[in-house]
Amino acid sequence: MYSVDEIKELLKAFDDSKATKLEIINEKGEALTIAQKEKNKTEFIPTEIPVVTEQVAAASEKQISSPFIHEEEKTDEEGSPVTSPMVGVFYSAPAPDKDPYVSVGTQVQKGDVLCLIEAMKLMNEVTAEKSGEICAVCAENGQVVEYGQPLFMIK
């Protein structure tokens, strides 16, 4: 592949350019993709990008600045949000043929697993930060979720 110095030079050239995407493929066919949404804001993205759900696409068409703002404005009476710690795919169950970890009305204890977020082919457990009752499930199984997006409400 490339040496560290060569990669640093590529990244500097990428940052100095107007390009928004850089893809490096080694002899084995392994790819590294780097994308830049805004100038001086670089992030690594997976090479396989999931399809955006119809719900998110419909919200975009209505030109809503963020379909999740109303969730962040919830008060303690309505519960506290459990937000996604990363960008990835939300899974409510440990396997497709298994029951979801939690649903509305489930009592949870601090540390209980609520769901999985798949990011970069790794499954990451999202756990309850406090004990309480699940009063809302804000994401759908298989949905792409953003960092900070509410997944559940606990009261």
N, C-alpha and C positions, 0 to 999 in steps of 0.2 A: 504494500500500500504506500502511503506517504510517510515521511518522517514528521516529527512534531514541528520542526521549524518550517517545513513545507506547508503543513496544515495551517500554522499560524499566518504564513504569508497569504495563503488562499483566503482565510477568514478576513484578514486586513483588506485585501483587494475586494472581497465581497462587500464588506462594510463601506468601503470608499465608493463602490459602484452604485448604479441605480437598480441593479438586479434585485429581485425579490426571492429568488430560489437558487440554491446551489446543490447539485447532486454529484456525489463522488462514488464511483463503482470500482471495486478492486478486481484483481484477476479471477477471484473465486465467484464473482457475481454479487458480492455483498454490497449493499448500497447504504450510504449515509446521506440523508437529505437535511438541508438547513434552509429554513424559510424565514423571511423577514416581512412582517406585516407593516410596520412603520419604520422609518429611518431610526437607526440606533436602538432598535428593539428586536434582537435576534432570538429565535427559539428553535429547538430541535423538534421535528415532527416525524411520526412514523411514516414509512414508505407506503403502507396500506392504509388509506383513509376511509373510515366507515361512511356510509351514505347518511346524509342529514335526514332526520325524520320529517314526515309531512307536517307535524305539529309545529316544529321550529320553522320550517319553510313558510307555512301559512302566516305565522307571526311576522316574519320578515317582509312578506308581501304587504302587510298592513302598516309597515314602516313604524313598528313599535320599537323604541330605542332599546328596551330590554324587557323580554317577557317575564323576567324574574323579579322585577323591582317590587311588585306588590307582595311577594313572599317575604322580602327583607323587612317590610314595614309591619309585620305581625307583632302583636303585643304579647306579653306574658300570659294574658287570658286565653289567647289562641295557641300558645305553645312557643317553644324555642326551636329555631331551625337547626337541623343537622345538615351542614353543607358539604359539598364535594371537595376533598382535599387536593384534587387534581383533575385534569382533563382526561376523559376516558369513556369507556362503555359501562353503563350501569347494569348490574345483574342482581336481581332480587333474591335469587336462590343459588345454592352451591353447585347445582347442575340442572340442566333443562328438565329432567324428570323428577326433580325434588321440589318440595314445598318451599315457598319463600321464607326467608329468615324471620321477617316480621310483616304484619299487616295492621290496618287500622284497628285499634283496640288492644293490641298486644302490649303487655306490661314488660318493660325492659329494665335491666339493671345497668349501672355504669360499667362499661367494658364489654357488654354483649355485642356480638356481631350483628349488624343491621343489613349489610349488603356487601357486594364486591364491586370494585371498579377495575376494569381491565385497562392497563396502560402499557404500551410497548411490550405486549405479549406476557405481562406479569399481572397476576390477580392480587389486588390489594384489598384487605378487609377494612371496612368502615365500621367503627364501633361507637356505641352510645357514650357521649361525654357526661351524661347524667342519667339518673334513674327516672322513670316516668312511664307514661302511656303514649303510644304512637297515635296521634290524632289526625295525621295526614301523611300520605305517600305522594310526593311531588314529582317523581320520575317514573317513567315506564321501563319495564324490562327490555334490555337491548338498546336503550336510548343513549345517544352520545350526550354526555354532560360536561359542563364547563367548570373550571375552578371557581369555587364559591357559590355555585348553584345550589339552592335548597333541594335536598333529597327527601327529608322527612321533617315532620313537626312533632316535637315531644312536649307534653304538658305534665 
